[in-house]
Amino acid sequence: MHNDALEIRGLSRRFGEVLAVDQVDFDVPAGAMVGFVGGNGAGKTTTMRMIMGVLAIDAGEVRWAGRPVTRADRARFGYMPEERGLYPKQKILDQLVYLGRLHGMAAQAARTSATGYLERFGLGERTGDKLETLSLGNQQRVQIIAAVMAQPVALILDEPFSGLDPSAVDEMAVVLREHTERGVPVLFSSHQLDLVERLCDSLVVLSRGRVVAAGTAESLRRRETVRYRLVLGGESGWVGPFAAGLGTRPDGTPRLAVVGVDGPTAVVEPYDEQAGSELLREALSRGTVREFAPLVPSLSEIYREVTA
């Protein structure tokens, strides 16, 4: 097991007049899985290409194990590019062995590793087939195997789960966790926010080339103003006038904002704890309170908020 981390410091890249990546900073700690999320054109693929040295860096640096990354370091990284780099007319096992040898593996070790992964991904009987005879999902499996089979010291994966069925996603998740358990930092991009939330230790959100949020899903939730749902035994129409009567804070914002009222339910944002307590006391004095609980925002809601 090793304890090397990947550090991204001030990465920038311009294409003509377009600043595609602008002073991007984040870390991928040893043994951690970090989700890299953002819309199309946010700069994720460009950043990953700079990390791998596929694309020149205009400003900033990539650091590995506390020092600037070298060509030799990158040769030990597992990389899955956005544009798949396999050979459609070559036999699956043959090209995996070839790619393993490019990563410094002995031929027999590459064959053993590739065969083992192919069996895990349900392709054990297809080793002699040409890649083009596989479905797109199975081609994706082979591409993933190419990235992980050489026991890489870091993994950089651009949309690795795209096109995979649920069973393949589960198997891929197990494979990635096997790598993090031996100290490998893993960075992967994905548009599947539910998957990122389920698998990742933390996430980095990119928008228009800049990092707009980073941290665990829980820490990002704590950044948001907490909303509460109040469910009454009767109508909640009185909540709006009551909130207005609580006045404002010194900065002019309401002490209690009403997000919505619908029949017996009101959604509110208390900007100070006392305002929430006053609302609850008033509700209890008026009759039955069926629920007064914080609403936990989903990762999708947080994403929309920070990228707006």
ChimeraX attribute file (.defattr): number of C-alpha atoms within 10 A of each C-alpha:
attribute: neighborCount
match mode: 1-to-1
recipient: residues
	/A:1	12
	/A:2	13
	/A:3	13
	/A:4	18
	/A:5	22
	/A:6	24
	/A:7	21
	/A:8	20
	/A:9	16
	/A:10	16
	/A:11	22
	/A:12	24
	/A:13	23
	/A:14	14
	/A:15	9
	/A:16	7
	/A:17	6
	/A:18	9
	/A:19	15
	/A:20	20
	/A:21	28
	/A:22	21
	/A:23	16
	/A:24	21
	/A:25	18
	/A:26	17
	/A:27	18
	/A:28	24
	/A:29	22
	/A:30	22
	/A:31	23
	/A:32	22
	/A:33	24
	/A:34	27
	/A:35	29
	/A:36	26
	/A:37	24
	/A:38	25
	/A:39	15
	/A:40	11
	/A:41	14
	/A:42	20
	/A:43	24
	/A:44	26
	/A:45	19
	/A:46	21
	/A:47	23
	/A:48	23
	/A:49	18
	/A:50	19
	/A:51	22
	/A:52	22
	/A:53	15
	/A:54	12
	/A:55	13
	/A:56	13
	/A:57	19
	/A:58	15
	/A:59	15
	/A:60	16
	/A:61	20
	/A:62	22
	/A:63	17
	/A:64	18
	/A:65	15
	/A:66	11
	/A:67	11
	/A:68	12
	/A:69	18
	/A:70	13
	/A:71	9
	/A:72	8
	/A:73	15
	/A:74	17
	/A:75	15
	/A:76	16
	/A:77	22
	/A:78	24
	/A:79	24
	/A:80	23
	/A:81	20
	/A:82	14
	/A:83	7
	/A:84	12
	/A:85	10
	/A:86	18
	/A:87	12
	/A:88	14
	/A:89	12
	/A:90	15
	/A:91	17
	/A:92	26
	/A:93	22
	/A:94	17
	/A:95	22
	/A:96	26
	/A:97	25
	/A:98	16
	/A:99	19
	/A:100	26
	/A:101	17
	/A:102	13
	/A:103	19
	/A:104	12
	/A:105	18
	/A:106	13
	/A:107	13
	/A:108	12
	/A:109	15
	/A:110	24
	/A:111	20
	/A:112	13
	/A:113	21
	/A:114	28
	/A:115	22
	/A:116	15
	/A:117	20
	/A:118	22
	/A:119	13
	/A:120	14
	/A:121	19
	/A:122	12
	/A:123	18
	/A:124	15
	/A:125	10
	/A:126	16
	/A:127	18
	/A:128	12
	/A:129	16
	/A:130	17
	/A:131	22
	/A:132	16
	/A:133	14
	/A:134	17
	/A:135	11
	/A:136	14
	/A:137	15
	/A:138	21
	/A:139	20
	/A:140	21
	/A:141	24
	/A:142	23
	/A:143	19
	/A:144	23
	/A:145	24
	/A:146	24
	/A:147	24
	/A:148	24
	/A:149	24
	/A:150	23
	/A:151	18
	/A:152	20
	/A:153	25
	/A:154	28
	/A:155	23
	/A:156	23
	/A:157	24
	/A:158	22
	/A:159	18
	/A:160	21
	/A:161	24
	/A:162	15
	/A:163	16
	/A:164	17
	/A:165	11
	/A:166	10
	/A:167	10
	/A:168	19
	/A:169	18
	/A:170	12
	/A:171	13
	/A:172	20
	/A:173	16
	/A:174	13
	/A:175	16
	/A:176	18
	/A:177	19
	/A:178	13
	/A:179	22
	/A:180	21
	/A:181	14
	/A:182	15
	/A:183	20
	/A:184	29
	/A:185	28
	/A:186	27
	/A:187	25
	/A:188	23
	/A:189	26
	/A:190	20
	/A:191	16
	/A:192	14
	/A:193	19
	/A:194	12
	/A:195	14
	/A:196	22
	/A:197	19
	/A:198	10
	/A:199	16
	/A:200	20
	/A:201	17
	/A:202	22
	/A:203	25
	/A:204	23
	/A:205	22
	/A:206	24
	/A:207	23
	/A:208	18
	/A:209	24
	/A:210	21
	/A:211	23
	/A:212	15
	/A:213	17
	/A:214	19
	/A:215	16
	/A:216	17
	/A:217	20
	/A:218	13
	/A:219	11
	/A:220	18
	/A:221	17
	/A:222	12
	/A:223	10
	/A:224	13
	/A:225	11
	/A:226	16
	/A:227	19
	/A:228	20
	/A:229	18
	/A:230	22
	/A:231	21
	/A:232	20
	/A:233	15
	/A:234	14
	/A:235	14
	/A:236	18
	/A:237	15
	/A:238	11
	/A:239	23
	/A:240	17
	/A:241	10
	/A:242	15
	/A:243	21
	/A:244	14
	/A:245	12
	/A:246	15
	/A:247	14
	/A:248	15
	/A:249	12
	/A:250	8
	/A:251	6
	/A:252	8
	/A:253	11
	/A:254	20
	/A:255	21
	/A:256	27
	/A:257	20
	/A:258	19
	/A:259	13
	/A:260	13
	/A:261	18
	/A:262	11
	/A:263	12
	/A:264	15
	/A:265	21
	/A:266	22
	/A:267	22
	/A:268	24
	/A:269	19
	/A:270	21
	/A:271	18
	/A:272	12
	/A:273	10
	/A:274	12
	/A:275	19
	/A:276	19
	/A:277	12
	/A:278	15
	/A:279	20
	/A:280	16
	/A:281	12
	/A:282	13
	/A:283	20
	/A:284	13
	/A:285	10
	/A:286	12
	/A:287	11
	/A:288	12
	/A:289	17
	/A:290	14
	/A:291	14
	/A:292	18
	/A:293	13
	/A:294	14
	/A:295	12
	/A:296	14
	/A:297	18
	/A:298	13
	/A:299	17
	/A:300	12
	/A:301	11
	/A:302	17
	/A:303	21
	/A:304	10
	/A:305	10
	/A:306	15
	/A:307	16
	/A:308	7
